[in-house]
Amino acid sequence: MLTTILHPATAPDGALPLIIVHGLYGSGRNWGVIARRLADRRDVVAVDMRNHGTSPRATSQSYPEMAADLAEVIATLGGKVDLLGHSMGGKTAMQLALTQGALIRKLVVADIAPVAYSHDQSHHARAMQALDLSGLTSRGEADRRLSALIDDAGLRAFFLQSLDLKANPPQWRLNLSVLEAEMPKIVGWPGTQGHFDGPTLFLTGAESHYVRPEHRETIRALFPHARFAKLPGAGHWLHADQPRAFEETVRVFLNA
């Protein structure tokens, strides 16, 4: 089963648990602050997806398989939850909602649409695999070495959260070879049909181009009760760009 990180409710009032599902190259640990803040009235569970963090390694990374992984976690939490997924995690959440909708009360999809994208993220996997890990003892030195392969300091900081410097030798908490090989599935969409009748929030960054106006017809066909909201000053990593606004928007939607 997937690795889970439980953030117990500080003042439980009987609300269903919330599961947070990270995106590509992320982990449940990335969502720690937001998860703790959203755990004011409900338990919040952040997962490590397959081939990420400390979850099991697998040879494939398809959305039906990732949705089945989530269903297994939900079964241990009582069989029904609220679900929040970002990017790859958002597609996984949509796949589960469309195929096993009874498991979900409310759904939040963060900055992704149920469509195939043309961009390719495999070059980041290759860059991480090419990083010389020999003799690494500090994240600063790792960042210096990785800067020769990845220019964007923000991306480097994000990726390096998944580098385990305490291991001997240091190692990535990512199954990079499989993620690179499975990239067409990850950036794609399996064409899942059906519909999810529960309340659904498509929350996007105002500066992101992942959810376009032309996607809305597809979204509404699959999620007839979809609502849309944009966070000003946020891009694709909207929860990192505007964390307090992200939290509050999610909280209001879940508690309404």
HELIX and SHEET records of a PDB file:
HELIX    1   1 GLY A   28  TRP A   31  5                                   4    
HELIX    2   2 GLY A   32  LEU A   38  1                                   7    
HELIX    3   3 TYR A   63  THR A   76  1                                  14    
HELIX    4   4 MET A   88  THR A   99  1                                  12    
HELIX    5   5 GLY A  101  LEU A  103  5                                   3    
HELIX    6   6 SER A  122  ALA A  130  1                                   9    
HELIX    7   7 ARG A  139  LEU A  146  1                                   8    
HELIX    8   8 ALA A  153  LEU A  160  1                                   8    
HELIX    9   9 LEU A  176  ALA A  181  1                                   6    
HELIX   10  10 MET A  183  VAL A  187  1                                   5    
HELIX   11  11 PRO A  213  HIS A  215  5                                   3    
HELIX   12  12 ARG A  216  LEU A  222  1                                   7    
HELIX   13  13 LEU A  238  ASP A  241  1                                   4    
HELIX   14  14 PRO A  243  ASN A  255  1                                  13    
SHEET    1   A 7 THR A   4  HIS A   7  0                                        
SHEET    2   A 7 VAL A  44  VAL A  47 -1                                        
SHEET    3   A 7 LEU A  18  VAL A  21  1                                        
SHEET    4   A 7 VAL A  81  HIS A  86  1                                        
SHEET    5   A 7 ILE A 104  ALA A 110  1                                        
SHEET    6   A 7 THR A 200  GLY A 205  1                                        
SHEET    7   A 7 ALA A 226  LEU A 231  1                                        
SHEET    1   B 2 LEU A 163  ASP A 164  0                                        
SHEET    2   B 2 GLN A 171  TRP A 172 -1                                        
END                                                                             
